[in-house]
Amino acid sequence: MADLFFMCSALLCSLLAIAFLQLLKPSSARLPPGPRNLPVIGSAHRLVNTLAHRALRDMANVHGPLMHLRVGQVPVVVVTSKELARDVLKTHDANFATRPKLMAGGIVAYDWTDILFSPSGDYWRKLRKLCIQEILSTKRILSFQHIREDEVLSLVDEIRAAGPSTPVDLSSRLHRITNSIVSRAAFGSKRSNATEFLAAIKQSVVMSSGFLIPDLFPRFTGLLGVVTGMRSMLQGIRETVDGILEEIISEREAILQQTRTDEAAGKEDNLVDVLLSLQENGGFGFPMTRNTIKAIILDMFAGGTGTSASAMEWAMSELMTNPKVMRKLQAEIRAAFHGKQIITETDLRASDHRLKYLNFVVKETLRLHPPAPLLVPRESIEACEINGYMIPAKARVIVNSWAISRDPKYWGELDAEEFKPERFEGAPIDFLGSNYEYTPFGSGRRMCPGYNYGLASMELTLAHLLHSFDWSLPDGIHQVDMSEAPGLGVRRNTPLLLCATPYVL
């Protein structure tokens, strides 16, 4: 009996000792600091009716660059420093390379089969390889050069026809040109139902934020999707998008069948043709279904239209706000293309060494106004430790690229918020994701594979607009409204209205 009592006492003492040692253990098991959470909703109220990238930056100023908060049922970890961004995007990239399964991705993006929403794994790796080698390769981007040149010249003609005294809604025109470029590259032509298609995609992007109620309570997503009406809205979007894509794919299949014996056989004029040819030849190491084709095209529109147009809007907005920069850039462009009325992409490439300031302006625009200010949320596959804190498995991880790219610690205490393209002169900073204070297109495995596609349109369009016109504000307007629209995309809050006076060579 005494032996049994001794053994029980020893076991109890051992358990108490282990518990005590766990308490004394270094902070590796602690969650990062963060704001106090309310019952049920957590910190969701802190992000309602706010610009999320700004609200999260302000919270990080209080709680630190690695911050934890619960939004609904979802643990969210927010990174707001270059050093910690490197930990997430490089050191632990494999562990943070998957995506949260949002309702929009399941319904609109064909059960998460697109490259944006697809979870990490063999399918996603092969899909990404397909996009890099076939859809968004340098060769493929160059093959659509004539489309970009046609659309930019049409834009210039439209603006010239408006006359110097009539304000031009540059915002709507820039969005229209990017939509037309992507539509022609993807489908081979502009579509009569393009407005309906693009409106549906825009709505799906808004509903993919991850901050809507059904996505914040994963255990009740199905029920809340029905109660809030989100499921029916997404299904309506899916029907619209799917119907239009099905129509387009059927048309291209018929055309390819007709030209199979013609000289044009084998010539792929657009991305749908490319994908159909890959499907016919056995895919790309994975089953190339009809839904896969639709999902890839959907991503092209979601990622290649609004973001490019918004970047060009901000570039023109900043140039109008900083007339010295505008004059310096126009002088560079007009000197490089003196005597030319039409600028081609071939001209741009040949004059690349003379257009350094244009490159700096594009970089500075994307520093202050990154297309995805919070990047696209990642999800931790397993629990891991970063900077002495524990990041739980299934946590949603957000890198606040917008805040990092404006941090005075990396960009200068006096002018981090200023538009100063000269800061890139002599600085070895590029778009490739290896500079973690500057990640407008992300970094690591989940870096945007189509950034070169967007940059090609942006550089050509800006070169033409600044070469062909002198720009001014409409009568009665003394400064550009630089406020941001609500949402996750950092869009302008108001249309950019400018007057364009043709430049006489």
DOZATI-269367 format. One record per residue (C-alpha): residue number from 1; residue in one letter; x, y, z. Coordinates in nm, 2 decimals, m for minus. Each point is the difference from the previous one (the first is absolute). Layout:
BEGIN
kolgu_tiba_east_north_up
NUM_A_X_Y_Z .
...
END
This chain:
BEGIN
kolgu_tiba_east_north_up
1_M_0.00_0.00_0.00 .
2_A_0.28_0.23_0.09 .
3_D_0.17_m0.08_m0.33 .
4_L_m0.31_0.09_m0.19 .
5_F_m0.03_0.33_0.19 .
6_F_0.36_0.08_m0.07 .
7_M_m0.05_m0.08_m0.37 .
8_C_m0.31_0.22_m0.02 .
9_S_0.18_0.28_0.18 .
10_A_0.30_m0.02_m0.23 .
11_L_m0.23_0.00_m0.31 .
12_L_m0.19_0.30_0.14 .
13_C_0.33_0.19_0.07 .
14_S_0.12_m0.08_m0.35 .
15_L_m0.31_0.13_m0.16 .
16_L_0.02_0.32_0.21 .
17_A_0.36_0.04_m0.09 .
18_I_m0.07_m0.04_m0.37 .
19_A_m0.28_0.25_0.02 .
20_F_0.23_0.25_0.19 .
21_L_0.27_m0.05_m0.26 .
22_Q_m0.25_0.07_m0.28 .
23_L_m0.08_0.33_0.17 .
24_L_0.36_0.09_0.02 .
25_K_0.06_m0.11_m0.36 .
26_P_0.11_0.29_m0.23 .
27_S_m0.26_0.18_m0.20 .
28_S_0.00_m0.23_m0.30 .
29_A_m0.36_m0.12_0.08 .
30_R_m0.14_0.35_0.04 .
31_L_m0.22_0.16_m0.26 .
32_P_0.12_0.34_m0.13 .
33_P_m0.15_0.30_0.18 .
34_G_m0.31_0.16_m0.13 .
35_P_m0.31_0.20_0.09 .
36_R_m0.26_m0.13_0.25 .
37_N_m0.27_m0.21_m0.17 .
38_L_m0.37_0.02_0.06 .
39_P_m0.21_m0.31_0.05 .
40_V_m0.11_m0.17_m0.32 .
41_I_0.11_0.27_m0.24 .
42_G_0.36_0.03_0.13 .
43_S_0.15_0.31_m0.17 .
44_A_m0.23_0.01_m0.30 .
45_H_m0.14_0.33_0.12 .
46_R_0.34_0.16_m0.04 .
47_L_m0.01_m0.06_m0.38 .
48_V_m0.36_0.11_m0.07 .
49_N_m0.03_0.31_m0.22 .
50_T_0.38_0.05_m0.01 .
51_L_0.28_m0.01_m0.25 .
52_A_0.13_m0.33_0.13 .
53_H_0.37_0.06_m0.09 .
54_R_0.00_0.32_0.19 .
55_A_m0.20_m0.13_0.30 .
56_L_0.24_m0.30_0.03 .
57_R_0.30_0.23_m0.03 .
58_D_m0.13_0.21_0.28 .
59_M_m0.06_m0.30_0.22 .
60_A_0.35_m0.13_m0.08 .
61_N_0.14_0.33_0.12 .
62_V_m0.15_m0.08_0.34 .
63_H_0.05_m0.38_0.02 .
64_G_0.31_m0.06_m0.21 .
65_P_0.10_m0.12_m0.35 .
66_L_m0.12_m0.36_0.07 .
67_M_m0.35_0.03_0.12 .
68_H_m0.27_m0.26_0.08 .
69_L_m0.37_0.07_0.00 .
70_R_m0.31_m0.22_m0.02 .
71_V_m0.25_0.11_m0.26 .
72_G_m0.32_m0.21_0.06 .
73_Q_0.13_m0.35_0.04 .
74_V_0.31_0.06_m0.21 .
75_P_0.34_0.05_0.15 .
76_V_0.17_0.28_m0.20 .
77_V_0.37_0.08_0.01 .
78_V_0.11_0.33_m0.15 .
79_V_0.36_0.07_m0.11 .
80_T_0.12_0.36_m0.02 .
81_S_0.37_0.00_m0.04 .
82_K_0.26_m0.09_m0.26 .
83_E_0.17_m0.25_0.22 .
84_L_m0.31_m0.19_0.10 .
85_A_m0.13_0.01_m0.36 .
86_R_0.32_m0.18_m0.10 .
87_D_m0.07_m0.26_0.27 .
88_V_m0.35_m0.06_m0.14 .
89_L_0.08_0.03_m0.38 .
90_K_0.33_m0.17_0.00 .
91_T_0.12_m0.18_0.31 .
92_H_m0.33_m0.17_0.07 .
93_D_m0.14_0.05_m0.35 .
94_A_m0.10_m0.37_m0.04 .
95_N_m0.20_0.01_0.32 .
96_F_m0.19_0.31_m0.11 .
97_A_m0.05_m0.09_m0.36 .
98_T_m0.36_m0.11_0.01 .
99_R_m0.32_0.21_m0.01 .
100_P_m0.30_0.01_0.23 .
101_K_m0.30_m0.17_m0.16 .
102_L_m0.23_0.30_m0.04 .
103_M_m0.36_m0.04_m0.12 .
104_A_0.05_0.21_m0.31 .
105_G_0.29_m0.23_m0.11 .
106_G_m0.22_m0.31_0.04 .
107_I_m0.30_0.13_m0.19 .
108_V_0.14_0.25_m0.26 .
109_A_0.35_m0.14_m0.05 .
110_Y_m0.12_m0.36_m0.07 .
111_D_0.08_m0.16_0.33 .
112_W_0.33_0.18_0.05 .
113_T_0.15_m0.12_m0.32 .
114_D_0.14_0.33_m0.11 .
115_I_0.36_0.11_0.08 .
116_L_m0.11_0.27_0.24 .
117_F_m0.22_m0.21_0.23 .
118_S_0.15_m0.35_m0.06 .
119_P_0.14_m0.15_0.32 .
120_S_0.37_m0.09_0.01 .
121_G_0.08_m0.34_m0.16 .
122_D_0.09_m0.19_m0.31 .
123_Y_m0.30_0.14_m0.20 .
124_W_0.09_0.36_0.09 .
125_R_0.37_m0.04_m0.08 .
126_K_m0.08_m0.14_m0.35 .
127_L_m0.26_0.27_m0.06 .
128_R_0.25_0.27_0.10 .
129_K_0.26_m0.15_m0.24 .
130_L_m0.26_0.00_m0.28 .
131_C_m0.07_0.37_0.06 .
132_I_0.37_0.09_0.01 .
133_Q_0.10_m0.20_m0.30 .
134_E_m0.30_0.02_m0.23 .
135_I_m0.24_0.28_0.10 .
136_L_0.22_0.27_0.15 .
137_S_0.34_m0.08_m0.16 .
138_T_0.20_0.29_m0.15 .
139_K_m0.06_m0.15_m0.35 .
140_R_m0.38_0.00_0.06 .
141_I_0.00_0.35_0.14 .
142_L_0.19_0.13_m0.31 .
143_S_m0.24_m0.18_m0.23 .
144_F_m0.28_0.23_0.12 .
145_Q_0.21_0.32_m0.06 .
146_H_m0.22_0.10_m0.29 .
147_I_m0.31_m0.01_0.21 .
148_R_0.15_0.23_0.26 .
149_E_0.12_0.24_m0.26 .
150_D_m0.34_0.01_m0.18 .
151_E_m0.19_0.07_0.32 .
152_V_0.24_0.27_0.12 .
153_L_m0.02_0.18_m0.34 .
154_S_m0.38_m0.02_0.02 .
155_L_0.02_0.16_0.34 .
156_V_0.22_0.28_m0.12 .
157_D_m0.24_0.07_m0.29 .
158_E_m0.30_0.01_0.24 .
159_I_0.18_0.25_0.23 .
160_R_0.11_0.22_m0.29 .
161_A_m0.35_0.00_m0.14 .
162_A_m0.14_0.13_0.33 .
163_G_0.19_0.33_m0.04 .
164_P_0.22_0.18_0.25 .
165_S_m0.29_0.18_0.19 .
166_T_m0.21_m0.31_0.06 .
167_P_0.09_m0.20_0.32 .
168_V_0.07_m0.36_m0.08 .
169_D_m0.10_m0.27_0.24 .
170_L_0.34_m0.17_0.00 .
171_S_m0.11_m0.26_0.26 .
172_S_m0.27_m0.15_m0.22 .
173_R_0.22_0.01_m0.31 .
174_L_0.29_m0.18_0.17 .
175_H_m0.23_m0.27_0.13 .
176_R_m0.15_m0.05_m0.34 .
177_I_0.33_m0.03_m0.17 .
178_T_0.13_m0.26_0.24 .
179_N_m0.33_m0.19_m0.04 .
180_S_0.03_0.01_m0.37 .
181_I_0.36_m0.12_0.00 .
182_V_m0.07_m0.30_0.22 .
183_S_m0.31_m0.08_m0.19 .
184_R_0.17_m0.01_m0.34 .
185_A_0.30_m0.19_0.14 .
186_A_m0.22_m0.26_0.18 .
187_F_m0.29_m0.04_m0.25 .
188_G_0.13_0.14_m0.33 .
189_S_m0.25_0.29_m0.01 .
190_K_m0.20_0.24_0.20 .
191_R_m0.33_m0.13_0.13 .
192_S_m0.34_0.16_m0.02 .
193_N_m0.07_m0.13_0.35 .
194_A_0.33_0.12_0.14 .
195_T_m0.16_0.25_0.24 .
196_E_m0.22_m0.27_0.16 .
197_F_0.30_m0.24_0.02 .
198_L_0.23_0.25_0.16 .
199_A_m0.26_0.13_0.24 .
200_A_m0.05_m0.36_0.12 .
201_I_0.37_m0.05_0.04 .
202_K_0.04_0.33_0.19 .
203_Q_m0.28_m0.11_0.24 .
204_S_0.16_m0.34_0.06 .
205_V_0.33_0.18_0.08 .
206_V_m0.17_0.21_0.26 .
207_M_m0.16_m0.32_0.15 .
208_S_0.35_m0.17_0.01 .
209_S_0.14_0.23_0.27 .
210_G_m0.03_m0.27_0.27 .
211_F_m0.16_0.25_0.24 .
212_L_m0.36_m0.07_m0.08 .
213_I_m0.20_m0.18_0.28 .
214_P_m0.02_m0.35_m0.15 .
215_D_0.38_m0.01_m0.05 .
216_L_0.06_0.12_0.36 .
217_F_m0.18_m0.30_0.15 .
218_P_0.13_m0.31_m0.18 .
219_R_m0.20_m0.24_0.21 .
220_F_m0.32_0.17_m0.11 .
221_T_0.09_0.12_m0.34 .
222_G_m0.27_m0.20_m0.18 .
223_L_m0.28_0.12_0.23 .
224_L_0.12_0.36_0.01 .
225_G_0.04_0.00_m0.38 .
226_V_m0.37_m0.08_m0.03 .
227_V_m0.12_0.23_0.28 .
228_T_0.20_0.31_m0.13 .
229_G_m0.08_m0.07_m0.36 .
230_M_0.36_m0.02_m0.10 .
231_R_m0.03_m0.35_m0.14 .
232_S_m0.29_0.10_m0.23 .
233_M_0.19_0.31_m0.11 .
234_L_0.31_m0.20_m0.08 .
235_Q_m0.20_m0.26_m0.19 .
236_G_m0.15_0.28_m0.21 .
237_I_0.35_0.13_m0.08 .
238_R_0.11_m0.36_m0.08 .
239_E_m0.29_m0.04_m0.25 .
240_T_0.07_0.33_m0.17 .
241_V_0.38_m0.07_m0.03 .
242_D_m0.04_m0.37_m0.09 .
243_G_m0.26_0.07_m0.27 .
244_I_0.22_0.26_m0.17 .
245_L_0.31_m0.21_0.02 .
246_E_m0.18_m0.31_m0.13 .
247_E_m0.13_0.20_m0.30 .
248_I_0.36_0.13_m0.07 .
249_I_0.16_m0.34_0.03 .
250_S_m0.26_m0.17_m0.22 .
251_E_0.06_0.27_m0.27 .
252_R_0.37_m0.05_0.01 .
253_E_m0.03_m0.37_m0.02 .
254_A_m0.21_0.03_m0.31 .
255_I_0.25_0.24_m0.16 .
256_L_0.29_m0.23_0.08 .
257_Q_m0.19_m0.29_m0.15 .
258_Q_m0.06_0.19_m0.32 .
259_T_0.36_0.11_m0.04 .
260_R_0.15_m0.34_0.09 .
261_T_0.08_m0.07_m0.37 .
262_D_0.07_0.37_m0.09 .
263_E_0.34_0.17_0.00 .
264_A_m0.11_0.17_0.32 .
265_A_m0.01_m0.33_0.18 .
266_G_0.21_m0.01_0.30 .
267_K_0.02_0.37_0.03 .
268_E_m0.12_0.11_0.34 .
269_D_m0.13_0.35_m0.01 .
270_N_m0.13_0.03_0.36 .
271_L_0.03_m0.17_0.34 .
272_V_m0.32_m0.21_m0.04 .
273_D_0.15_m0.15_m0.31 .
274_V_0.32_m0.07_0.19 .
275_L_m0.18_m0.18_0.28 .
276_L_m0.22_m0.20_m0.24 .
277_S_0.31_m0.12_m0.19 .
278_L_0.16_m0.10_0.33 .
279_Q_m0.32_m0.19_0.09 .
280_E_m0.01_m0.18_m0.33 .
281_N_0.37_m0.10_0.04 .
282_G_m0.05_m0.15_0.35 .
283_G_0.02_0.30_0.23 .
284_F_0.30_0.11_0.19 .
285_G_0.07_m0.28_0.23 .
286_F_m0.35_0.01_0.15 .
287_P_m0.35_m0.04_m0.13 .
288_M_m0.09_0.32_m0.20 .
289_T_m0.37_0.01_0.04 .
290_R_m0.24_0.26_m0.14 .
291_N_m0.03_0.15_0.34 .
292_T_0.38_0.03_0.03 .
293_I_0.00_0.21_m0.32 .
294_K_m0.28_0.22_0.14 .
295_A_0.18_0.04_0.33 .
296_I_0.32_0.11_m0.16 .
297_I_m0.17_0.25_m0.23 .
298_L_m0.20_0.13_0.30 .
299_D_0.33_0.07_0.18 .
300_M_0.14_0.19_m0.30 .
301_F_m0.29_0.24_0.01 .
302_A_m0.01_0.03_0.38 .
303_G_0.37_0.07_0.02 .
304_G_0.07_0.17_m0.32 .
305_T_m0.27_0.27_m0.04 .
306_G_m0.09_0.21_0.30 .
307_T_0.35_m0.02_0.16 .
308_S_0.18_0.13_m0.31 .
309_A_m0.25_0.28_m0.06 .
310_S_0.02_0.10_0.37 .
311_A_0.38_0.02_m0.01 .
312_M_m0.01_0.23_m0.31 .
313_E_m0.27_0.22_0.17 .
314_W_0.23_0.04_0.30 .
315_A_0.30_0.07_m0.22 .
316_M_m0.18_0.28_m0.18 .
317_S_m0.14_0.13_0.33 .
318_E_0.34_0.02_0.16 .
319_L_0.15_0.17_m0.31 .
320_M_m0.27_0.26_0.01 .
321_T_0.07_0.05_0.37 .
322_N_0.37_0.03_m0.06 .
323_P_0.05_0.22_m0.31 .
324_K_0.38_0.00_0.03 .
325_V_0.00_m0.38_m0.04 .
326_M_m0.25_0.03_m0.29 .
327_R_0.22_0.25_m0.18 .
328_K_0.31_m0.21_0.05 .
329_L_m0.17_m0.32_m0.12 .
330_Q_m0.15_0.17_m0.31 .
331_A_0.34_0.15_m0.09 .
332_E_0.15_m0.35_0.02 .
333_I_m0.27_m0.16_m0.22 .
334_R_m0.01_0.28_m0.25 .
335_A_0.38_0.00_m0.04 .
336_A_0.01_m0.38_m0.05 .
337_F_m0.27_0.01_m0.26 .
338_H_0.06_0.34_m0.16 .
339_G_m0.18_0.03_m0.34 .
340_K_m0.21_m0.31_0.05 .
341_Q_m0.38_0.01_0.03 .
342_I_m0.05_m0.37_0.07 .
343_I_0.20_m0.19_0.26 .
344_T_0.02_m0.37_m0.02 .
345_E_0.11_m0.25_0.26 .
346_T_0.30_m0.08_m0.22 .
347_D_0.09_0.37_0.03 .
348_L_m0.04_m0.02_0.38 .
349_R_0.23_m0.30_0.02 .
350_A_0.26_0.16_m0.23 .
351_S_0.00_0.32_0.21 .
352_D_m0.01_m0.18_0.34 .
353_H_0.34_0.15_0.10 .
354_R_m0.14_0.35_m0.07 .
355_L_m0.33_m0.05_0.19 .
356_K_0.14_m0.06_0.35 .
357_Y_m0.22_0.27_0.16 .
358_L_m0.32_m0.17_m0.15 .
359_N_0.11_m0.32_0.18 .
360_F_0.06_0.19_0.32 .
361_V_m0.35_0.16_m0.03 .
362_V_m0.17_m0.34_m0.05 .
363_K_0.19_m0.14_0.30 .
364_E_m0.09_0.29_0.22 .
365_T_m0.36_m0.02_m0.10 .
366_L_m0.01_m0.36_0.10 .
367_R_0.18_0.07_0.33 .
368_L_m0.26_0.25_0.11 .
369_H_m0.30_m0.17_m0.16 .
370_P_0.07_m0.38_m0.02 .
371_P_m0.27_m0.19_m0.19 .
372_A_m0.07_m0.23_0.29 .
373_P_0.09_0.20_0.31 .
374_L_m0.05_m0.30_0.23 .
375_L_0.13_m0.24_m0.26 .
376_V_m0.23_m0.30_m0.04 .
377_P_m0.05_m0.17_0.34 .
378_R_0.19_m0.33_0.07 .
379_E_m0.08_m0.27_0.24 .
380_S_0.25_m0.19_0.23 .
381_I_0.01_m0.37_m0.07 .
382_E_0.16_m0.09_0.33 .
383_A_0.07_0.19_0.32 .
384_C_0.34_0.17_m0.01 .
385_E_0.21_0.25_0.19 .
386_I_0.09_0.35_m0.13 .
387_N_0.19_0.25_0.20 .
388_G_m0.06_m0.19_0.32 .
389_Y_m0.38_m0.02_m0.04 .
390_M_m0.21_m0.30_m0.10 .
391_I_m0.21_0.03_m0.32 .
392_P_m0.28_m0.26_0.03 .
393_A_m0.09_m0.24_m0.28 .
394_K_m0.29_0.12_m0.22 .
395_A_0.08_0.37_0.09 .
396_R_m0.07_0.25_m0.28 .
397_V_0.32_0.19_m0.06 .
398_I_0.00_0.35_m0.14 .
399_V_0.30_0.20_m0.11 .
400_N_m0.07_0.37_0.00 .
401_S_0.20_0.09_m0.31 .
402_W_m0.15_0.35_m0.01 .
403_A_0.12_0.08_0.36 .
404_I_0.35_m0.15_m0.05 .
405_S_0.05_0.19_m0.33 .
406_R_m0.07_0.33_0.19 .
407_D_0.20_m0.08_0.31 .
408_P_0.24_0.28_0.08 .
409_K_0.24_m0.26_0.14 .
410_Y_0.07_m0.12_m0.36 .
411_W_m0.10_0.30_m0.21 .
412_G_0.13_0.31_0.18 .
413_E_m0.14_0.17_0.30 .
414_L_m0.08_0.32_m0.18 .
415_D_m0.15_m0.11_m0.33 .
416_A_m0.13_m0.36_0.03 .
417_E_m0.35_0.12_m0.08 .
418_E_0.11_0.23_m0.28 .
419_F_0.00_m0.08_m0.38 .
420_K_0.37_0.01_m0.07 .
421_P_0.11_m0.22_m0.29 .
422_E_0.37_0.10_0.04 .
423_R_0.02_m0.23_0.31 .
424_F_0.04_m0.29_m0.24 .
425_E_0.30_0.14_m0.18 .
426_G_0.29_m0.22_0.08 .
427_A_m0.22_m0.22_0.23 .
428_P_0.01_m0.37_m0.09 .
429_I_m0.37_m0.04_0.06 .
430_D_m0.22_m0.18_m0.26 .
431_F_m0.34_m0.17_m0.04 .
432_L_0.14_m0.36_0.05 .
433_G_m0.10_m0.04_0.36 .
434_S_0.35_m0.01_0.15 .
435_N_m0.02_0.34_0.17 .
436_Y_m0.25_m0.05_0.28 .
437_E_m0.05_0.37_0.06 .
438_Y_m0.14_0.01_m0.35 .
439_T_m0.24_m0.27_m0.10 .
440_P_m0.27_0.15_m0.23 .
441_F_m0.05_m0.34_m0.16 .
442_G_0.07_m0.22_0.30 .
443_S_0.30_m0.24_0.04 .
444_G_0.08_m0.36_0.02 .
445_R_m0.21_m0.29_m0.13 .
446_R_m0.32_0.21_0.00 .
447_M_0.14_0.30_m0.18 .
448_C_m0.22_0.13_m0.28 .
449_P_0.12_m0.17_m0.32 .
450_G_m0.15_0.26_m0.23 .
451_Y_0.17_0.32_0.12 .
452_N_0.19_0.04_m0.33 .
453_Y_m0.33_m0.02_m0.19 .
454_G_m0.13_0.30_0.20 .
455_L_0.32_0.20_m0.02 .
456_A_0.01_m0.03_m0.38 .
457_S_m0.34_0.18_m0.03 .
458_M_0.09_0.25_0.27 .
459_E_0.33_0.12_m0.15 .
460_L_m0.14_0.03_m0.36 .
461_T_m0.31_0.19_0.11 .
462_L_0.18_0.24_0.22 .
463_A_0.27_0.07_m0.27 .
464_H_m0.28_0.09_m0.25 .
465_L_m0.20_0.21_0.24 .
466_L_0.30_0.20_0.10 .
467_H_0.15_0.03_m0.35 .
468_S_m0.32_0.10_m0.17 .
469_F_m0.16_0.24_0.24 .
470_D_0.06_0.27_0.26 .
471_W_m0.23_m0.05_0.29 .
472_S_m0.19_0.24_0.23 .
473_L_m0.28_0.01_0.25 .
474_P_m0.35_0.11_m0.11 .
475_D_m0.11_0.35_0.07 .
476_G_m0.08_0.06_0.37 .
477_I_0.20_m0.31_0.12 .
478_H_0.32_0.09_0.18 .
479_Q_0.13_m0.33_0.11 .
480_V_m0.05_m0.37_m0.06 .
481_D_m0.21_m0.20_0.24 .
482_M_0.23_m0.27_0.13 .
483_S_m0.24_m0.18_0.23 .
484_E_m0.04_m0.37_m0.02 .
485_A_m0.33_m0.19_m0.06 .
486_P_m0.11_m0.25_0.27 .
487_G_0.10_m0.36_m0.07 .
488_L_0.32_m0.20_m0.02 .
489_G_0.13_0.12_m0.34 .
490_V_0.11_0.36_0.08 .
491_R_m0.20_0.15_m0.29 .
492_R_m0.05_0.37_m0.05 .
493_N_m0.31_0.12_0.18 .
494_T_m0.10_0.24_m0.28 .
495_P_0.05_m0.01_m0.38 .
496_L_0.31_0.17_m0.13 .
497_L_m0.12_0.29_m0.22 .
498_L_0.27_0.18_m0.20 .
499_C_0.03_0.23_m0.30 .
500_A_0.24_m0.11_m0.28 .
501_T_0.16_0.25_m0.23 .
502_P_0.17_m0.17_m0.30 .
503_Y_0.37_0.04_0.00 .
504_V_0.14_0.15_m0.32 .
505_L_0.31_m0.17_m0.12 .
END
